[in-house]
Amino acid sequence: MNTNNIPPKAPLTVVKVGGAVVEDDAQLSQLLRDFSAIEGRKVLVHGGGRRATQTAARLGIESKMIDGRRITDRDMLEVVTMVYGGLVNKNIVARLQASGINAIGLTGADMNIIRSRKRPLKDGIDFGFVGDVEKADGKALMRLIETDVTPVVAPLTHDGQGCILNTNADTMASETAKALAAFYDVTLIYSFEKPGVMADPDDNDSLIPVITRESFAKLKADGTVSGGMLPKIENALAAVEAGVSRVIITKATAIDGRHGTLIV
Amino acid sequence: MNTNNIPPKAPLTVVKVGGAVVEDDAQLSQLLRDFSAIEGRKVLVHGGGRRATQTAARLGIESKMIDGRRITDRDMLEVVTMVYGGLVNKNIVARLQASGINAIGLTGADMNIIRSRKRPLKDGIDFGFVGDVEKADGKALMRLIETDVTPVVAPLTHDGQGCILNTNADTMASETAKALAAFYDVTLIYSFEKPGVMADPDDNDSLIPVITRESFAKLKADGTVSGGMLPKIENALAAVEAGVSRVIITKATAIDGRHGTLIV
């Protein structure tokens, strides 16, 4: 019931696509076609993936990983700024333009849309130039979007003191979605290699269609969901609790909002 | 005399800074301080310079130049997209944000602001993925600028068919200035290593304070101005004839609009 006569919010879709899709030309073409076909307001958040590691290797820079997370020293920061903010982002923008989407490429530094703080030492590990998001500016994004522009967001933020910081793309997507939830009815779509959250990782027909805070507790308790899926779902539930209308975890080839696991 | 009662246009400054300044940290810091101090609406257009050549060399890609112009093959296009659109552009944006300027980094592909055409063969030379500007969208830039945003433009455009194209930064600056002249009283400042156009290249006190179409003809005829300065001044005069209020050619450390050679 809308007692204040506030008009219903317009729908907006935030799609997060990972590095594996971005660096495969055929998969990226398909993804961009599907993204272009999504009606209404939308935002694309992309990862970077192994392309940065490859470019670093060619430049003679060693990639240091701890627990699957990249250690971003000064040399690696230059590489991810080049690869994510330049090569990957601008090629996606040019290709969306070619399909009639008025895209604009952004990092968190552009229009100060996502500010972060350099991650402090964790368990004695220095992650280097990695940013933990502090604040996303939904209003600045909304203003752009209302001029029929489609933001394409690279996984880079800034600290407000002149330094770019490497930032997790999943977090960029959820922070962007949460910040836009003040203005829109937001659907956040996480695309990855599986059809969604699976009850049995080895059975592609075991998709769990809906997860709520209550059902998640059970799935976690009985061990149906475990490992890397846990923080993904936790993150999705947190986004819903922060105002995002729904989160969908789905295959990169099925981002139309009618496939995958719905998290509400 | 303004017979139609159209209000006077607001002033706007477009500053072009070359690659040599951009790749020297101390010079870039000074330039960004001076740019931040310019009052009112403004746009920064930057070159890329030798940084792309260095990065290409480290990646094992040979830089091919003909008559001082880069031949942009597919590998080199990736490098300039990374270096100009990512590394250089995003670092400038982050540093301007740190000094309170709400900067946004753009290539011509972003919001389709500058569309170009892949250069056809010239005298049998294939320049590769180089763009000749076809159309700059002053209105899209104006809309951004009117939300207190300062565009930072990298020397890259797109062909509207999904391809990024390497583009001359001087041309990007003049096309941007011309497109914005429909909405603003535009001053275009070309910064470089000399105090301005010099009557005697070996005498730093020989600055020519003002050049017009008429005086340029004389300076050219008597040989006072020659070589690489000729196309620079020709380009500046063309910008003025296309609606830019004034062009200033000046040292990178003197971009306050009160130094250098004024072209009107």
Interface residues (C-beta under 8 A of the other chain):
Chain A: T55 R58 L59 G60 E78 T81 M82 V83 Y84 G85 G86 L87 N89 K90 N91 V93 A94 R95 Q97 A98 N102 A103 I104 G105 L106 T107 A109 D110 M111 N112 R143 T147 V149 L156 H158 G160 Q161 G162 C163 I164
Chain B: T55 R58 L59 G60 E78 T81 M82 V83 Y84 G85 G86 L87 N89 K90 N91 V93 A94 R95 Q97 A98 N102 A103 I104 G105 L106 T107 A109 D110 M111 N112 R143 T147 V149 L156 H158 G160 Q161 G162 C163 I164
